[in-house]
């Protein structure tokens, strides 16, 4: 199987960006546990912006609500392209990653909920549902010919469906009180973007400028501002031509490098600054940490493979080419690397609760490291080389 140029570019960026992401995680942890900790936190809490337009926010808010909207824009573009012309465009090819992703979201959420439904941590049920595209694809790319291309594509499609599920969860369950006037303006801007699309407007300026206003009013509507990135992405026009580059492909190509090498590392730097205090570890073994670690490390692999097995048993799908259940279990563990999206959800689930956020982040890191190592070793044990 020959990978499309988009998958080749995606895997290349994921491999290298994963290394950069790991580096920034380590830097953030070192800063948080050094004499620079207070100064760094002061920098993150410092505010800047335009007060007259109610845009005076802390550095953390600009990173999590502003820059991450661009991350979600890229995710939305990838989802749309895959739905229209990629691995999710054909129901036979799409059925397995869709079923697998659903299982990989439901079982971790159920594990977390079963442990936390009567606790103060119940709002974090969506934390272990997420898969980090950059880290998971970075690790599977490091395996080279030990893994067939069909499994790489399967993991990519699964992670994309997983992201779509996370976006829906954020919009439905992690939304503050709604400002209906701002939301109405968002609806009007979205309608304008759809009109541009239907009219055949291909100049990206006509989408990106209204997109900025969409982000502004979405931020003030109560719905998380990052959703604006996804809505904007779905209005960007594409085409079926293999020779002409569509506006969607053009924008996607331009966003890959800044998102992979600037935005995600900055998010990691700003949000992995965990201070390993004695007090945190004294109360670390609790339903919150067990729910997150159990959900990501156990729930992901069980959910993905259980739902995959059921869909194949019902003849709704079939295993990726040149793969078996051992490889599928390995991929299931890689999908348990929740990092970016899991941390993002934990910030939404426990706003202003720093201690709970710290326990969540440590749990996510532990689960992600365990999942990554286990998945890597399982897939590496494949003796038969596969063509790339």
N, C-alpha and C positions, 0 to 999 in steps of 0.2 A: 504494500500500500504506500503510495506516495503522498506525503503531507502537503496540503495546500500551502501557499506562501504565507497565509495568515497564521496557520498553526506553527509553521517554522519560525516566523517572527515572534509569535507568542511564547513558544517554548524557550527560544533564545533569550528573550527579555526576562522571562520568569526565572530562568536559571541564574542569570547574573544579578537580577534585582533581588532575588532571594538572599544572595550573599550580602548585598548592600543592606538589606533589611535586618539580617542577623547582626551585622556590624553595628547598626544604629540601636538595636535592642541592647546589645552589650554596653555601648557607650552610655545609653540612658540609665541602665542599672548601675554602672560605675559612678556616674554623676550623682545619682540619688543616694548613694551610700558613701559619699565623700564629703569633704568640707564645702564643696560647691553646691550642696543640696539646697540650702535655703535661698541662695542667690538664683539658682535655676528655677526654683518654684516661684520666686518673686518675678522673674522674667515671664514665666507662663501666665501669671496673674495680672501682669501689667496690661493696661487698656490703651487702645488707640482706635481711631476711626473718625467718623463725621457725626458729631453729636446732634446736629440739627436734623439729620435724617434718621436718628435713632440707630446709628451704626457704630456705637462706641463700645467695643467688646474686648475681652481679654485675648491674649495670644492663643490660649487654649481653645476658646470659642471659635476664633478665626480658622484654626487648624481643623477642628472637629466639625464645624458647620459650614465653613467656607471652602477650604481646600478639599475636604472629603466629598463635597458636592461634585467636584470635578472627577474624583475617583468614581462616584456613582454614575456620572455622565458616561465615562468609559465603560463601566459595567453594563449600562443600559444599551450602549451602542453594540457591544458584543452580544448581548442577549437578542437584540433585534436582528442582527446579521445572521446569527445561528438559527433563529426561528424562520427567517425568510429563505436563506440559501445555504445554510451550514448543516451541522450534525443534528439539529433539532427540526429541520424542515421536512424530513421524511418520517412519518409516524413509526415505521418499522425500526429505523435507526434511533429515533428519539425515545422510544418507549422504555428501553432499559435504563438509560440515565435518569429519566423522569421518575420511574418507579423507585430506583435506587435512591435518588435525592429525597423523595417523599419519606421513604423509610429512614433515611439518614437524618431527617429533621424530626419525625414523630417520636422514634424510640428514645433519642437523647432527651427530648423535652419531657417525655413520660418518666424517664429515670429521675430527672431533676425534680419534676413536680411531685413524684411519689415521696421524695425525701424532704421536700420543702413546702408542701401545700399548707402546713399548719405553722409556718415560721414567718419571721419578718423578711425572709429572703425570697418569698414566693414570686415576686415580680421579675425575678431573673430567669424564669423558665426557658426563655429563648436563647440564653447565652451559649449553651452547648449545641445549638442547632447549626451553627455556621461552619463553613469550610473556607480556609484561607487559600485563595487561588495562587497567589505568588509563591508561598512556602511549599504547598503541596506539589505544584508543577515544577518548582525548582528542584525538589528532591527526586521526583520521578525522571526528570531530565538528566540528573547526575548518573542515573543507572544505565544510560546509553542503550546498547543492544540487549541488555538483560531483560528489557521490557518491550513487548510489541507495540507498534504505533497505535494499534486499535485500543490498547489500554490507556495510552496517553490521551487519546481523543475522548475515550469514555470518561476519564477523570476530569478533563476540561469541561465537557458537556454537563457532567454531574455538578461540578462547582458552579457553573453558570446558572443552572436551574436552582441550586441551593441559594445563590445570591438573590435570584428573583423571589424565592420564598422569604428570605430575610427582609427584602425590601417591603414586601406585603405585610409582614409581621410588624415592622417598624411603623408603617403607615397606620395600621389598624390598632395596635396595642400600646405603642409608645408615643402617643400623641397627647399633648397638653390640651387645655381648654381652647376651643376653636374660635377664631375671630372670623365670622362669616363674611364680613365685608372684604377682608384681605383674601379669603379663599375664593370669593366671587371674582375678584380681580385676576387671581391665578387662573380661574376657569376661562375668563375672557382672553388672557394672554395665550393660553393653550389653544383656544379656538383660532386665534390669529395665526399661530404657528402651523396648525393643521391646514388652514386656508393657503398659506404659503406653500406647503407641501403639495396640496392638491393642484395648485396653480402651476406647479413645475418650477418653482423658484429654487435654484441650486446654489446661489451665493450664500455661504455660511454666515455672513454678516447679518442677514435678515433673520437668522435663527439665534445667533449668539447674543446679540444686543437685547432682544426681548427675553432671552434666557436669563440675563442678569436681573431684569425686573421680576421675572418669575421667581428667581431665588429670593429676592428681597421680600416680596409679598408672601411667599411661602414661609419664610422665616418668621414673619409677623402674624401668620395665620394660626400658629400653634402646632401645625404639622411640621415634622422635622424637615429642615431646609434641604437636606440631601436628596429628598424625594424629587425636588425640582430638577436635579440632574438627570434622573431617570425619565421623567416626563419629557424633558427637552430631547433626550436621546431618541425617544420613540417618534418624534416628529421630524427628525433629520432624514431627508430623502435618500433612497438607495436605488439601484437598478439591477437588472439581470444580466447586463453586459459583462463579458469577461475581459474586454479590451479597454473599456472606458471606466475610469475610477470614479465612483459615486461620491457625493458629499459625505456620506456616512463613512466610507472607507478612508477618505481623505482626513477627516477629523479624527477617526480612530487611530490612524497612523501617526498623526501629530501628537496625540495625547499619550501614547504608550510610554515614551521615554520620560516626560515630566512626571507622569503618575508613578511609574515604576521606580524612578531614581530620585525624585524630589518629594512628592506628596506622601507616598507611603512611608518612606524613611522618616520624614518630619512627624508623621502621625505616631510612628513607633517611638521616636525621641521624646515627644510630648506626653505620651500616655503609658510608657513602660517605666516611668521613673518611680519605681517601687522601693521604698526604704525598708530593708529587712530588719525590722525592729523585733525585739524579744516578745513584746506584747502580741504582735501579729501571729507569731508561730505558737504561742501558748494556747491560743484559741483557734488554731488553724484547722484541726480536725473537727469539722462540724458539718451539718447538712449542706451548707453552701458549697464548701470545697469538694465534698464527696459528690454532690450533684453535678458540679461542673466537670470534675475529673472522670467520674463514672459515665457521664453523658458523652463526653468527647472521646475518651479512650476505649470505652466498652460499647456505649450506645450507638456510635457512628458505624463501627464495623458490623455490629449485629443488625442494625436497621437496614443498612445498605445491602448486605448479603441476604438477609431474610426476604426483603421485598424483591430483590433480583431473582432469587430462587423461585419465589411464588410466580413472578411474571413469566419466567422461563417454563415453569411447570405447567402454567396455563396456556403456553404457546403464544403468549403476547409479545415475547421478545426472545432473543438468543444471546449467548455469550459473545463477547468481543472475539474477533478472529485470533487464532493462535494463543488463546489464553485458557486457563482453567480456574477452578475455585480457589486454589492456593494463591494465585495471582490476584483474584478478586478480593480475597481477604486482605492481602497486602495493600491494595488500593483503598479498601475500606478503612484501614488504619491511617493511611496518608490523609484521607478526608477528615480524620479526627484532629488535624492541625487547624485549630479554630482562630488563632491569633487575631488578625486585624478586625474582622467582623465581630468576633466574640467580645473583644475588648470594647469595641464601639457600642455593642448592645448593653454591656455591663455599665457603661457610663450613662446610658439612657435609663436603665432599670433602677440604678441607685444614684441619682443626682445629688451632689453635695454630701454624700456619705463616703468620705475618703477611706476610712478603715475597711468598710465593706468592699469598696472598689479595689483596694490593695489585695485583700484576700482573693477576690475574683481574678485579678490579674495574675497573681502567683499561681492560682489553680489552673488558669488557662495556659500559662507557660509550662507548668509541669505536665499537663495533659498533652500539650502540643509536642513537647520534647519526647515523651513516651511514645506517642502515636507515630511521630516521624521516624524515630529509631526503629521501632517494631516494623513499620511498613517497609522501610528501606531494607532491613535484613531479610524479610520474607521475600521481597521481590528480587533481591540480589542473589538469593539461593537458587533462582532459576538457572539451570545448567545450559539450556539451549539458547544460543544467541539469535536475535531477531534482526532483520534488516531495518535500517532507519530510513 
